[in-house]
Amino acid sequence: MTYAILTIILFGYILIAYEHLIHINKATIAVFAAAVGWVLFMITGTEFVMKSHGPEFSALMSGMSNTTVAVKQFIANHIFVRYAAEMCSIVLFLLATMNIVSVLNVNGCFDFITDTVRAKDSRVLLWGLVGFTWLLSVNLDNLTTTVMMLMIMRRIVQQTRWRMWIGSAIVIAANCGGAATVIGDPTSLVVWTKGAVTPTDFSLALLLPTLVATAVPTYLISRALPEHVDIIRPTARFRGDESALQLWQKITMLVVGLGGLWFIPTFHRITLLPPFLGALCVLGVLWVLHELMNHQRIKSDQPLSGIADERQFQFASLQMIMYFVGVFMCVALLIETGVMRSISGWCDEWIHNIYIMSISIGALSAVLDNIALVLTAINIYPVADSIASLPATLDPSYAESFLQNGQYWHLIIYSGCIAGCLLPIGNLSGFTLMKAEDVTITWYAKHILPKVMLGWFIGLGVYFLVDLWLR
């Protein structure tokens, strides 16, 4: 049955990679593959339970008869529910951050970006949009940041040809920024909640590499742009009535929203409560501010700004969340069927180099999908408590990469996020660009792929030097 489950998941991954050809939403495929896989696991669960959870199951039974019903109850109550709880904590965090962005957006807290970067000079415009994208993506999830920045770009840049170039730079910046913090990307959030990294060490290790991986392709893209681009004239904003928020109110909400997200790692360290609870606290405070500052408008039933844009935000974010749910539960199946143990053993024997492993994952992420590949890579190895807890056959310099804050966790996130931008089908943000600006894989591969690859490898070199210095 292991081979049947593995076949279903691999087939699902292939269909996800070719979403642009088969036109079936990748979230649908991931959720369906996970559901079918867990049904098959439940049907023949005795083999897997006795292999991976034998002592725990025997202790729970306490001499009672080992029936099929008992095995199913054990799987449902002690195996599946554990993965479901871990998955839900990530989903709740993403839902909270999505709603934080929604509240800020409807109150016009991001209008300053449009006003600041509007310039006919293409390089000023490009670097402004890329800079704001990178800064926002270190606080918010990168897909939501991409959707918002692409909408801002469309309000400024008139010609589709140049929007393709600038939009590609936005996608790269969003993925690089998301890889720089534990709250900027779903995969980095997973390694944090798994205990593989700590927020400060993670950001110190990847801050410079991700900045370099952003700056190199952005500079090369700027050379392909003309000196000036046609911009759209700004239109007067109307927010329903004269009770629009004042500048100090927008700044207050922005500081509470983004500053609150930065406080989440500290909240988790002090209280030991899950990060999603900290995100919900930030959302609660921000929502109260929203109600107080918009009291007159809400009372008079006046519409808020950006409601139409919110539908696009919410649709993209919900798709990402459902896709994450499906992939996460597929990865859980690979763990429980023992596939991950086999992969880790093969990697230890035949590769035995974390840089080669991360480059391989990055290359595959460009063709398949970085979330699916990185989540799989994260769970190949457990977080080691000490080198002694790892197989004695591993040399110490290699084994310490799997300790908390080890190189393996940094490189997997870095390569997965950055190399996922080699092709637009390798990440959700890139696929959003394909649909928004009609970017083709051929055009992207010809004009953007070499620039991303150069930034990726230079960033790897910077990571190596930073790691030597930190040691």
SULWO-V658349 format. One record per residue. N is the residue number from 1. RES is the residue in one small letter. PSI is psi in degrees with one decimal (none if undefined). Layout:
{{N | RES | PSI} {N | RES | PSI}}
//
This chain:
{{1 | m | -25.9} {2 | t | -42.8} {3 | y | -36.0} {4 | a | -45.2} {5 | i | -42.6} {6 | l | -39.1} {7 | t | -42.7} {8 | i | -44.4} {9 | i | -44.3} {10 | l | -40.3} {11 | f | -38.8} {12 | g | -42.4} {13 | y | -40.5} {14 | i | -43.6} {15 | l | -37.4} {16 | i | -41.6} {17 | a | -28.7} {18 | y | 30.2} {19 | e | -35.5} {20 | h | -16.4} {21 | l | -41.0} {22 | i | -15.6} {23 | h | 39.0} {24 | i | 125.9} {25 | n | 132.3} {26 | k | -27.8} {27 | a | -40.7} {28 | t | -44.6} {29 | i | -45.2} {30 | a | -45.5} {31 | v | -41.5} {32 | f | -44.1} {33 | a | -40.3} {34 | a | -42.7} {35 | a | -46.5} {36 | v | -41.3} {37 | g | -42.8} {38 | w | -29.9} {39 | v | -45.3} {40 | l | -39.5} {41 | f | -41.0} {42 | m | -37.5} {43 | i | -41.7} {44 | t | 44.8} {45 | g | -22.7} {46 | t | -43.3} {47 | e | -46.2} {48 | f | -37.3} {49 | v | -47.4} {50 | m | -26.7} {51 | k | -42.2} {52 | s | -23.5} {53 | h | 30.0} {54 | g | -56.6} {55 | p | -41.0} {56 | e | -42.1} {57 | f | -42.5} {58 | s | -41.0} {59 | a | -35.2} {60 | l | -36.9} {61 | m | -34.7} {62 | s | 49.2} {63 | g | -7.8} {64 | m | 161.7} {65 | s | 139.6} {66 | n | 90.2} {67 | t | 165.3} {68 | t | -38.4} {69 | v | -40.8} {70 | a | -40.3} {71 | v | -43.3} {72 | k | -39.5} {73 | q | -38.4} {74 | f | -43.2} {75 | i | -45.3} {76 | a | -40.9} {77 | n | -18.9} {78 | h | -16.4} {79 | i | -60.9} {80 | f | -42.7} {81 | v | -29.5} {82 | r | -44.3} {83 | y | -36.7} {84 | a | -40.1} {85 | a | -42.5} {86 | e | -41.6} {87 | m | -44.0} {88 | c | -33.1} {89 | s | -37.1} {90 | i | -43.7} {91 | v | -42.6} {92 | l | -37.5} {93 | f | -45.7} {94 | l | -40.2} {95 | l | -39.7} {96 | a | -46.4} {97 | t | -35.9} {98 | m | -42.0} {99 | n | -30.7} {100 | i | -45.2} {101 | v | -40.5} {102 | s | -45.3} {103 | v | -43.8} {104 | l | -39.1} {105 | n | -44.1} {106 | v | -18.0} {107 | n | 7.6} {108 | g | 24.1} {109 | c | -15.0} {110 | f | 6.5} {111 | d | -27.0} {112 | f | -26.0} {113 | i | -46.8} {114 | t | -42.8} {115 | d | -33.8} {116 | t | -42.8} {117 | v | -5.6} {118 | r | 108.1} {119 | a | 144.1} {120 | k | -25.5} {121 | d | 116.1} {122 | s | -35.4} {123 | r | -39.7} {124 | v | -43.4} {125 | l | -47.1} {126 | l | -50.9} {127 | w | -31.3} {128 | g | -47.6} {129 | l | -42.2} {130 | v | -42.3} {131 | g | -47.1} {132 | f | -36.4} {133 | t | -46.0} {134 | w | -44.9} {135 | l | -39.2} {136 | l | -35.8} {137 | s | -20.3} {138 | v | -16.8} {139 | n | -36.9} {140 | l | 169.4} {141 | d | 147.2} {142 | n | -27.4} {143 | l | -46.1} {144 | t | -40.6} {145 | t | -42.9} {146 | t | -47.7} {147 | v | -45.3} {148 | m | -44.6} {149 | m | -32.0} {150 | l | -36.9} {151 | m | -40.0} {152 | i | -42.0} {153 | m | -41.3} {154 | r | -24.9} {155 | r | -13.3} {156 | i | -52.5} {157 | v | 130.2} {158 | q | -43.7} {159 | q | 132.4} {160 | t | -35.9} {161 | r | -43.9} {162 | w | -25.6} {163 | r | -30.4} {164 | m | -43.1} {165 | w | -50.8} {166 | i | -38.9} {167 | g | -37.0} {168 | s | -40.9} {169 | a | -35.4} {170 | i | -42.8} {171 | v | -44.5} {172 | i | -46.4} {173 | a | -38.3} {174 | a | -41.7} {175 | n | -37.3} {176 | c | -44.2} {177 | g | -38.4} {178 | g | -29.2} {179 | a | -7.0} {180 | a | -15.6} {181 | t | 162.9} {182 | v | -9.4} {183 | i | 6.5} {184 | g | -12.3} {185 | d | 144.1} {186 | p | -35.8} {187 | t | -39.3} {188 | s | -31.3} {189 | l | -36.6} {190 | v | -44.5} {191 | v | -29.9} {192 | w | -50.4} {193 | t | -24.1} {194 | k | -16.0} {195 | g | 11.2} {196 | a | -25.9} {197 | v | 162.1} {198 | t | 147.3} {199 | p | -46.5} {200 | t | -47.8} {201 | d | -40.1} {202 | f | -47.8} {203 | s | -38.9} {204 | l | -37.1} {205 | a | -34.4} {206 | l | -3.2} {207 | l | -55.0} {208 | l | -45.5} {209 | p | -40.6} {210 | t | -34.7} {211 | l | -43.0} {212 | v | -42.9} {213 | a | -21.2} {214 | t | -44.9} {215 | a | -39.6} {216 | v | -55.7} {217 | p | -31.1} {218 | t | -43.2} {219 | y | -43.7} {220 | l | -36.9} {221 | i | -37.5} {222 | s | -30.3} {223 | r | -21.6} {224 | a | -12.9} {225 | l | 152.0} {226 | p | 169.6} {227 | e | -36.0} {228 | h | 145.5} {229 | v | 150.8} {230 | d | 128.5} {231 | i | 157.7} {232 | i | 133.7} {233 | r | 138.0} {234 | p | 143.8} {235 | t | 150.3} {236 | a | 134.3} {237 | r | 136.9} {238 | f | 121.2} {239 | r | 29.1} {240 | g | -41.3} {241 | d | -169.1} {242 | e | 8.0} {243 | s | 26.1} {244 | a | 153.0} {245 | l | 144.2} {246 | q | 168.0} {247 | l | -43.3} {248 | w | -31.2} {249 | q | -40.9} {250 | k | -42.6} {251 | i | -40.4} {252 | t | -46.1} {253 | m | -38.3} {254 | l | -41.5} {255 | v | -41.5} {256 | v | -43.2} {257 | g | -57.0} {258 | l | -39.1} {259 | g | -35.8} {260 | g | -37.8} {261 | l | -36.4} {262 | w | -24.0} {263 | f | -12.8} {264 | i | -46.5} {265 | p | -38.7} {266 | t | -40.8} {267 | f | -44.0} {268 | h | -40.4} {269 | r | -37.8} {270 | i | -46.0} {271 | t | -21.0} {272 | l | 14.6} {273 | l | 156.7} {274 | p | 148.5} {275 | p | -31.6} {276 | f | -28.5} {277 | l | -36.5} {278 | g | -41.0} {279 | a | -38.5} {280 | l | -33.9} {281 | c | -44.0} {282 | v | -44.2} {283 | l | -40.4} {284 | g | -46.0} {285 | v | -43.7} {286 | l | -37.1} {287 | w | -38.4} {288 | v | -44.1} {289 | l | -40.7} {290 | h | -45.4} {291 | e | -41.3} {292 | l | -44.2} {293 | m | -21.4} {294 | n | 25.9} {295 | h | -47.5} {296 | q | -40.7} {297 | r | -41.4} {298 | i | -39.3} {299 | k | -39.2} {300 | s | 6.0} {301 | d | 37.2} {302 | q | 142.2} {303 | p | 145.6} {304 | l | 159.2} {305 | s | 157.3} {306 | g | 13.9} {307 | i | -40.0} {308 | a | -41.5} {309 | d | -31.9} {310 | e | -33.0} {311 | r | -40.3} {312 | q | -41.1} {313 | f | -54.0} {314 | q | -38.9} {315 | f | -47.5} {316 | a | -41.5} {317 | s | -41.5} {318 | l | -36.6} {319 | q | -45.3} {320 | m | -41.6} {321 | i | -45.4} {322 | m | -36.0} {323 | y | -43.0} {324 | f | -42.3} {325 | v | -47.5} {326 | g | -46.9} {327 | v | -41.6} {328 | f | -43.5} {329 | m | -26.4} {330 | c | -43.0} {331 | v | -38.2} {332 | a | -38.3} {333 | l | -41.9} {334 | l | -33.8} {335 | i | -48.2} {336 | e | -27.0} {337 | t | -3.5} {338 | g | 4.0} {339 | v | -39.7} {340 | m | -39.0} {341 | r | -39.3} {342 | s | -40.1} {343 | i | -43.7} {344 | s | -40.8} {345 | g | -40.9} {346 | w | -43.3} {347 | c | -40.5} {348 | d | -35.7} {349 | e | -41.8} {350 | w | -24.2} {351 | i | -63.7} {352 | h | 34.4} {353 | n | 117.9} {354 | i | -26.6} {355 | y | -42.7} {356 | i | -40.0} {357 | m | -43.7} {358 | s | -38.5} {359 | i | -38.8} {360 | s | -44.8} {361 | i | -41.0} {362 | g | -44.1} {363 | a | -41.7} {364 | l | -33.2} {365 | s | -31.5} {366 | a | -31.2} {367 | v | -39.8} {368 | l | -104.7} {369 | d | 134.4} {370 | n | -33.4} {371 | i | -46.9} {372 | a | -45.3} {373 | l | -42.9} {374 | v | -41.1} {375 | l | -38.1} {376 | t | -46.2} {377 | a | -36.6} {378 | i | -36.6} {379 | n | 4.3} {380 | i | -39.7} {381 | y | 142.5} {382 | p | 162.6} {383 | v | 118.4} {384 | a | 135.2} {385 | d | -35.5} {386 | s | 165.2} {387 | i | -31.1} {388 | a | -25.0} {389 | s | -10.5} {390 | l | 162.8} {391 | p | 138.6} {392 | a | -17.1} {393 | t | -15.6} {394 | l | 137.1} {395 | d | 150.4} {396 | p | -40.3} {397 | s | -32.6} {398 | y | -40.7} {399 | a | -34.8} {400 | e | -11.7} {401 | s | -17.4} {402 | f | 6.1} {403 | l | 171.6} {404 | q | 134.9} {405 | n | 23.7} {406 | g | 163.3} {407 | q | -32.9} {408 | y | -46.4} {409 | w | -38.4} {410 | h | -48.9} {411 | l | -34.7} {412 | i | -44.5} {413 | i | -46.7} {414 | y | -54.2} {415 | s | -38.3} {416 | g | -44.4} {417 | c | -44.6} {418 | i | -47.5} {419 | a | -20.9} {420 | g | -16.4} {421 | c | -1.1} {422 | l | -34.9} {423 | l | 150.2} {424 | p | -18.6} {425 | i | -3.9} {426 | g | -5.6} {427 | n | 156.6} {428 | l | -34.9} {429 | s | -42.2} {430 | g | -38.5} {431 | f | -34.5} {432 | t | -41.0} {433 | l | -40.8} {434 | m | -44.0} {435 | k | -33.9} {436 | a | -38.2} {437 | e | 12.0} {438 | d | 39.2} {439 | v | 129.7} {440 | t | 157.3} {441 | i | -38.2} {442 | t | -47.0} {443 | w | -44.8} {444 | y | -44.5} {445 | a | -35.2} {446 | k | -42.2} {447 | h | -30.3} {448 | i | -38.2} {449 | l | -49.3} {450 | p | -35.0} {451 | k | -41.7} {452 | v | -41.7} {453 | m | -42.0} {454 | l | -45.0} {455 | g | -37.8} {456 | w | -48.9} {457 | f | -35.8} {458 | i | -40.2} {459 | g | -37.1} {460 | l | -41.7} {461 | g | -39.2} {462 | v | -40.9} {463 | y | -42.6} {464 | f | -43.5} {465 | l | -41.5} {466 | v | -40.9} {467 | d | -40.3} {468 | l | -39.7} {469 | w | -41.3} {470 | l | -30.2} {471 | r | none}}
//
